[in-house]
């Protein structure tokens, strides 16, 4: 599954969590890839992405969004940073081919660090904003080479690629194969993000629809109560008016108002 592959890709790409403020100080060109939904009724999924991007807004930012809602909102919210949006009609399941297509778009943009923003599914009622940090290929390659050199002295840095067999295998391959290896894991990371976001979208939509149905039911009950209350008030007013009129008509009679006469 895509979830099980992420643990391996994380080790390969060395996407360690770093405060975004330090990232913005370190790099000059930052690529942000928010994964948005294609349809509405998804609660705050897209809004949380927009808020996060607004909090970290910087002239160094370039936005390559995924999803129709991103295309609708981001050009208006970030006119200077928005570049383009990649759409998916959601008629087919997320696939590695689609993730590779996104990676191809990433490669034609110049960036020093890319961050994929998406909504991770925790449970039916809980979806939280998450991110994957992708290092630039040249930086990643340099780290792999440094680790290979450090491994020969027995001092591999903690948290980086620590698989000696993998380092040896990469060392025997051409530059093109190593870059394909990097692109493969970036594509797996993208696939994990879009799959998680799709699952969160469905869960959020189900919850939103349930809330809408609950609101509709409540409004129906309120409308029915208001209707019955108004109807009773009108009937009571009409009866009081009729009784008052009949009482006035028969007020001079000694027999008074009788039931038979009233009806």
KELOBA-394734 format. One record per residue (C-alpha): x, y, z; residue in one letter. Coordinates in Angstrom, 2 decimals. Example, Ala and Ser with C-alpha at 12.3 -4.5 7.8 and 13.67 -1.06 7.14 Angstrom:
2
x | y | z | res
12.30 | -4.50 | 7.80 | a $
13.67 | -1.06 | 7.14 | s $
END
This chain:
263
x | y | z | res
0.00 | 0.00 | 0.00 | x $
1.04 | 3.63 | -0.39 | x $
1.09 | 4.06 | 3.39 | x $
3.61 | 1.24 | 3.86 | x $
5.89 | 2.60 | 1.13 | x $
6.11 | 6.03 | 2.75 | x $
8.32 | 4.81 | 5.59 | x $
10.92 | 3.63 | 3.09 | x $
10.65 | 6.72 | 0.91 | x $
11.06 | 8.91 | 3.99 | x $
14.39 | 7.25 | 4.76 | x $
15.52 | 7.54 | 1.17 | x $
14.55 | 11.19 | 0.76 | x $
15.61 | 12.18 | 4.29 | x $
12.55 | 14.41 | 4.72 | x $
13.21 | 15.31 | 8.33 | x $
10.90 | 17.87 | 9.90 | x $
12.42 | 21.36 | 10.04 | x $
10.67 | 24.59 | 11.10 | x $
9.43 | 26.38 | 8.02 | x $
11.03 | 29.65 | 9.16 | x $
14.50 | 28.08 | 8.97 | x $
13.69 | 26.56 | 5.59 | x $
12.74 | 29.98 | 4.22 | x $
15.97 | 31.45 | 5.56 | x $
18.07 | 28.68 | 4.04 | x $
16.59 | 28.40 | 0.52 | x $
15.78 | 30.98 | -2.13 | x $
13.23 | 29.06 | -4.22 | x $
10.47 | 27.14 | -2.44 | x $
7.83 | 25.05 | -4.19 | x $
4.55 | 24.35 | -2.39 | x $
2.14 | 21.73 | -3.71 | x $
-1.23 | 21.95 | -1.92 | x $
-3.50 | 18.98 | -2.65 | x $
-7.06 | 20.33 | -2.76 | x $
-10.40 | 18.68 | -3.51 | x $
-12.36 | 18.73 | -6.74 | x $
-15.75 | 19.31 | -5.14 | x $
-17.23 | 21.20 | -2.21 | x $
-19.02 | 20.00 | 0.94 | x $
-15.69 | 18.89 | 2.40 | x $
-15.66 | 20.95 | 5.57 | x $
-12.46 | 22.90 | 6.31 | x $
-10.10 | 20.72 | 4.23 | x $
-9.27 | 23.34 | 1.62 | x $
-9.59 | 26.28 | 4.02 | x $
-6.89 | 24.86 | 6.30 | x $
-4.50 | 24.64 | 3.34 | x $
-5.17 | 28.25 | 2.36 | x $
-4.65 | 29.45 | 5.94 | x $
-1.33 | 27.61 | 6.24 | x $
-0.06 | 29.04 | 2.95 | x $
-1.11 | 32.52 | 4.04 | x $
0.77 | 32.14 | 7.33 | x $
4.02 | 31.21 | 5.58 | x $
3.55 | 33.53 | 2.59 | x $
6.87 | 34.69 | 1.18 | x $
8.20 | 36.11 | -2.12 | x $
10.26 | 32.92 | -2.42 | x $
7.08 | 30.85 | -2.74 | x $
5.84 | 29.16 | -5.92 | x $
2.52 | 27.29 | -5.78 | x $
1.75 | 24.28 | -7.95 | x $
-1.65 | 23.08 | -6.77 | x $
-3.53 | 19.84 | -7.33 | x $
-7.32 | 19.81 | -7.58 | x $
-10.09 | 22.00 | -9.00 | x $
-10.75 | 23.93 | -5.77 | x $
-7.13 | 25.05 | -5.74 | x $
-7.50 | 26.36 | -9.27 | x $
-10.62 | 28.30 | -8.24 | x $
-9.22 | 29.92 | -5.08 | x $
-5.41 | 30.09 | -5.13 | x $
-5.00 | 32.47 | -8.13 | x $
-7.16 | 34.98 | -6.24 | x $
-5.54 | 34.46 | -2.84 | x $
-1.93 | 34.23 | -4.08 | x $
-1.80 | 36.01 | -7.45 | x $
1.96 | 36.55 | -7.25 | x $
2.88 | 33.04 | -6.18 | x $
0.39 | 30.80 | -8.02 | x $
1.82 | 29.10 | -11.10 | x $
-0.63 | 26.42 | -12.28 | x $
-2.92 | 23.63 | -11.11 | x $
-3.03 | 19.94 | -12.01 | x $
-6.55 | 18.51 | -12.22 | x $
-7.91 | 15.01 | -11.71 | x $
-11.48 | 14.17 | -12.71 | x $
-11.67 | 11.63 | -9.83 | x $
-13.24 | 9.08 | -12.21 | x $
-10.27 | 6.77 | -11.80 | x $
-8.38 | 5.67 | -8.71 | x $
-5.18 | 7.48 | -7.82 | x $
-2.29 | 5.72 | -9.53 | x $
1.48 | 5.82 | -9.77 | x $
1.07 | 7.10 | -13.33 | x $
-0.77 | 10.17 | -12.06 | x $
1.87 | 10.74 | -9.37 | x $
4.62 | 10.49 | -12.00 | x $
2.74 | 13.08 | -14.08 | x $
2.84 | 15.45 | -11.09 | x $
6.58 | 14.80 | -10.67 | x $
7.13 | 15.69 | -14.34 | x $
5.49 | 19.07 | -13.68 | x $
7.68 | 19.54 | -10.61 | x $
10.83 | 18.93 | -12.66 | x $
10.13 | 21.77 | -15.09 | x $
10.03 | 24.24 | -12.18 | x $
13.23 | 25.49 | -10.56 | x $
13.14 | 24.95 | -6.77 | x $
15.45 | 24.25 | -3.86 | x $
12.91 | 22.50 | -1.61 | x $
9.39 | 21.26 | -2.32 | x $
6.64 | 20.77 | 0.25 | x $
3.53 | 18.71 | -0.49 | x $
0.57 | 19.84 | 1.60 | x $
-2.38 | 17.51 | 2.06 | x $
-4.96 | 16.35 | 4.58 | x $
-4.14 | 13.10 | 6.35 | x $
-6.95 | 10.75 | 7.33 | x $
-7.01 | 9.72 | 11.00 | x $
-10.60 | 8.64 | 11.45 | x $
-14.03 | 9.40 | 9.99 | x $
-14.41 | 12.64 | 11.93 | x $
-10.73 | 13.63 | 12.19 | x $
-8.58 | 14.79 | 9.27 | x $
-5.46 | 16.87 | 9.92 | x $
-3.17 | 18.99 | 7.77 | x $
0.11 | 17.23 | 6.97 | x $
3.12 | 17.80 | 4.75 | x $
5.95 | 15.99 | 2.98 | x $
9.24 | 17.82 | 2.45 | x $
11.13 | 16.90 | -0.73 | x $
14.83 | 17.84 | -1.07 | x $
16.30 | 18.96 | -4.36 | x $
17.91 | 16.14 | -6.35 | x $
21.41 | 17.61 | -6.28 | x $
21.21 | 18.11 | -2.51 | x $
19.86 | 14.60 | -1.99 | x $
22.60 | 13.13 | -4.21 | x $
25.26 | 14.97 | -2.25 | x $
23.92 | 13.58 | 1.02 | x $
23.99 | 10.05 | -0.37 | x $
27.60 | 10.48 | -1.50 | x $
28.58 | 11.98 | 1.86 | x $
26.98 | 9.05 | 3.66 | x $
28.77 | 6.59 | 1.43 | x $
32.07 | 8.24 | 2.35 | x $
31.12 | 8.38 | 6.03 | x $
30.04 | 4.75 | 5.99 | x $
33.55 | 3.69 | 5.00 | x $
34.80 | 5.25 | 8.23 | x $
31.93 | 3.86 | 10.29 | x $
30.41 | 7.25 | 11.11 | x $
27.12 | 7.42 | 9.23 | x $
24.97 | 10.38 | 10.38 | x $
21.82 | 9.49 | 12.29 | x $
18.53 | 9.99 | 10.45 | x $
19.95 | 9.78 | 6.93 | x $
20.08 | 6.86 | 4.48 | x $
21.77 | 4.09 | 6.47 | x $
21.41 | 1.12 | 4.14 | x $
24.95 | 0.16 | 3.06 | x $
23.67 | -2.25 | 0.45 | x $
21.55 | 0.47 | -1.12 | x $
24.47 | 2.90 | -1.14 | x $
26.66 | 0.28 | -2.81 | x $
23.99 | -0.49 | -5.39 | x $
23.55 | 3.19 | -6.20 | x $
27.28 | 3.64 | -6.48 | x $
27.42 | 1.04 | -9.22 | x $
24.68 | 2.70 | -11.28 | x $
24.78 | 5.55 | -13.77 | x $
23.63 | 9.06 | -12.90 | x $
20.44 | 8.53 | -14.90 | x $
19.51 | 5.43 | -12.91 | x $
20.17 | 7.20 | -9.61 | x $
17.98 | 10.12 | -10.67 | x $
15.24 | 7.68 | -11.69 | x $
15.54 | 6.11 | -8.23 | x $
15.04 | 9.56 | -6.70 | x $
12.08 | 10.34 | -8.99 | x $
10.51 | 6.99 | -8.12 | x $
10.44 | 7.79 | -4.43 | x $
9.23 | 11.33 | -5.03 | x $
6.36 | 9.84 | -7.06 | x $
5.58 | 7.42 | -4.23 | x $
5.46 | 10.36 | -1.86 | x $
3.08 | 12.25 | -4.16 | x $
0.91 | 9.15 | -4.52 | x $
0.74 | 8.78 | -0.74 | x $
-0.30 | 12.43 | -0.37 | x $
-3.03 | 12.42 | -3.04 | x $
-4.39 | 9.06 | -1.81 | x $
-4.55 | 10.27 | 1.79 | x $
-6.21 | 13.49 | 0.67 | x $
-8.77 | 11.61 | -1.41 | x $
-9.67 | 9.42 | 1.57 | x $
-9.96 | 12.48 | 3.80 | x $
-12.15 | 14.17 | 1.18 | x $
-14.61 | 11.27 | 1.13 | x $
-14.71 | 11.09 | 4.93 | x $
-15.17 | 14.86 | 5.27 | x $
-17.92 | 14.86 | 2.64 | x $
-19.80 | 12.05 | 4.40 | x $
-19.56 | 13.91 | 7.70 | x $
-20.60 | 17.20 | 6.06 | x $
-23.60 | 15.56 | 4.39 | x $
-24.64 | 13.98 | 7.69 | x $
-24.44 | 17.39 | 9.35 | x $
-26.44 | 18.91 | 6.51 | x $
-29.13 | 16.24 | 6.88 | x $
-29.24 | 16.87 | 10.62 | x $
-29.63 | 20.61 | 9.98 | x $
-32.35 | 19.98 | 7.40 | x $
-34.23 | 17.72 | 9.81 | x $
-33.98 | 20.34 | 12.54 | x $
-35.25 | 23.04 | 10.17 | x $
-38.15 | 20.80 | 9.13 | x $
-39.13 | 20.30 | 12.77 | x $
-38.87 | 24.02 | 13.43 | x $
-40.98 | 24.80 | 10.36 | x $
-43.59 | 22.23 | 11.36 | x $
-43.72 | 23.61 | 14.90 | x $
-44.05 | 27.19 | 13.61 | x $
-46.78 | 26.13 | 11.16 | x $
-48.81 | 24.30 | 13.81 | x $
-48.39 | 27.13 | 16.30 | x $
-49.48 | 29.75 | 13.76 | x $
-52.38 | 27.59 | 12.61 | x $
-53.64 | 27.12 | 16.17 | x $
-53.33 | 30.84 | 16.87 | x $
-55.34 | 31.69 | 13.75 | x $
-58.03 | 29.11 | 14.55 | x $
-58.29 | 30.38 | 18.12 | x $
-58.56 | 33.98 | 16.90 | x $
-61.30 | 33.04 | 14.42 | x $
-63.24 | 31.15 | 17.08 | x $
-62.98 | 34.04 | 19.51 | x $
-64.19 | 36.43 | 16.81 | x $
-67.18 | 34.17 | 15.96 | x $
-68.09 | 33.67 | 19.60 | x $
-67.80 | 37.40 | 20.21 | x $
-70.04 | 38.19 | 17.22 | x $
-72.70 | 35.65 | 18.24 | x $
-72.62 | 36.92 | 21.81 | x $
-73.15 | 40.47 | 20.58 | x $
-76.06 | 39.39 | 18.36 | x $
-77.86 | 37.51 | 21.15 | x $
-76.96 | 39.88 | 23.94 | x $
-80.53 | 41.27 | 24.07 | x $
-82.17 | 37.86 | 24.26 | x $
-83.13 | 36.50 | 27.64 | x $
-82.27 | 32.97 | 26.56 | x $
-78.73 | 33.99 | 25.74 | x $
-76.36 | 32.18 | 23.37 | x $
-77.11 | 28.48 | 23.02 | x $
-74.96 | 25.82 | 21.45 | x $
-77.57 | 24.91 | 18.86 | x $
-77.93 | 28.50 | 17.81 | x $
-74.19 | 28.99 | 17.66 | x $
-73.62 | 26.12 | 15.23 | x $
END
